[in-house]
Amino acid sequence: MKATIEREGCIACGLCTELCPEVFRMADDGLAEVYTDPVPAEAEDTAREAEESCPVSVIKVE
């Protein structure tokens, strides 16, 4: 499973990093980024929750 973020649309709310810190973190520029690829099996559910919860729908988990 792979997670991606369309960073140009990110509003830096930090919700994804709160829900799934195993996959998402805030980068030095203040925007969220994916830092674990592929998504670990134990984080798949929370990665999908982050995708569904993103207020601007820029996260994709496939």
TORDOMI-206562 format. One record per residue (C-alpha): y, z, x; residue in three letters; chain. Coordinates in pm, 1 decimal, padded with zeros to 6 digits. Example, Ala and Ser with C-alpha at 12.3 -4.5 7.8 and 13.67 -1.06 7.14 Angstrom:
<recs>
- -00450.0 / 00780.0 / 01230.0 / ALA / A $
- -00106.0 / 00714.0 / 01367.0 / SER / A $
</recs>
This chain:
<recs>
- 00000.0 / 00000.0 / 00000.0 / MET / A $
- 00346.0 / -00092.1 / 00126.8 / LYS / A $
- 00686.4 / 00047.1 / 00028.0 / ALA / A $
- 01015.0 / -00138.8 / 00071.7 / THR / A $
- 01379.3 / -00062.2 / -00003.5 / ILE / A $
- 01650.8 / -00320.2 / -00065.0 / GLU / A $
- 01895.0 / -00116.9 / 00141.4 / ARG / A $
- 02204.4 / -00317.7 / 00043.9 / GLU / A $
- 02162.9 / -00184.7 / -00310.5 / GLY / A $
- 02088.2 / 00176.2 / -00211.7 / CYS / A $
- 02342.8 / 00431.4 / -00337.5 / ILE / A $
- 02218.4 / 00706.1 / -00101.6 / ALA / A $
- 02130.9 / 00951.1 / -00378.0 / CYS / A $
- 01839.2 / 01087.9 / -00174.7 / GLY / A $
- 01600.6 / 01113.2 / -00468.9 / LEU / A $
- 01327.8 / 00913.7 / -00294.3 / CYS / A $
- 01342.2 / 01140.9 / 00009.5 / THR / A $
- 01309.4 / 01446.7 / -00212.9 / GLU / A $
- 01015.9 / 01303.4 / -00407.6 / LEU / A $
- 00826.2 / 01147.8 / -00117.3 / CYS / A $
- 00944.5 / 01267.1 / 00225.2 / PRO / A $
- 00619.7 / 01138.4 / 00377.6 / GLU / A $
- 00744.3 / 00780.2 / 00330.3 / VAL / A $
- 01122.7 / 00784.7 / 00279.9 / PHE / A $
- 01405.8 / 00936.5 / 00483.0 / ARG / A $
- 01780.6 / 00902.1 / 00510.3 / MET / A $
- 01878.1 / 00680.9 / 00803.6 / ALA / A $
- 02170.0 / 00743.1 / 01036.9 / ASP / A $
- 02387.3 / 00512.7 / 00824.8 / ASP / A $
- 02331.4 / 00738.9 / 00522.0 / GLY / A $
- 02104.0 / 00501.2 / 00330.4 / LEU / A $
- 01738.3 / 00556.6 / 00251.8 / ALA / A $
- 01473.8 / 00384.4 / 00460.2 / GLU / A $
- 01097.0 / 00352.3 / 00471.5 / VAL / A $
- 00960.2 / 00504.0 / 00789.4 / TYR / A $
- 00586.5 / 00515.3 / 00717.6 / THR / A $
- 00398.4 / 00188.7 / 00676.9 / ASP / A $
- 00153.4 / 00161.5 / 00520.8 / PRO / A $
- 00197.1 / 00436.2 / 00263.5 / VAL / A $
- -00061.1 / 00709.1 / 00334.8 / PRO / A $
- -00325.2 / 00740.7 / 00062.3 / ALA / A $
- -00219.1 / 01098.3 / -00012.0 / GLU / A $
- 00142.3 / 00985.1 / -00073.2 / ALA / A $
- 00072.6 / 00687.3 / -00301.4 / GLU / A $
- 00142.2 / 00877.0 / -00624.8 / ASP / A $
- 00471.0 / 01024.8 / -00502.5 / THR / A $
- 00578.9 / 00689.4 / -00356.1 / ALA / A $
- 00525.8 / 00531.4 / -00698.5 / ARG / A $
- 00718.7 / 00819.1 / -00856.7 / GLU / A $
- 01007.1 / 00747.0 / -00618.0 / ALA / A $
- 00992.7 / 00378.7 / -00714.6 / GLU / A $
- 01003.6 / 00462.5 / -01085.6 / GLU / A $
- 01278.4 / 00724.1 / -01040.9 / SER / A $
- 01518.7 / 00520.4 / -00826.1 / CYS / A $
- 01839.1 / 00494.1 / -01033.3 / PRO / A $
- 01921.6 / 00149.1 / -00893.4 / VAL / A $
- 01562.3 / 00014.1 / -00877.9 / SER / A $
- 01573.4 / -00089.6 / -00512.1 / VAL / A $
- 01234.5 / 00060.1 / -00418.6 / ILE / A $
- 00917.7 / -00146.0 / -00445.7 / LYS / A $
- 00569.2 / -00005.5 / -00386.4 / VAL / A $
- 00288.0 / -00260.6 / -00378.8 / GLU / A $
</recs>
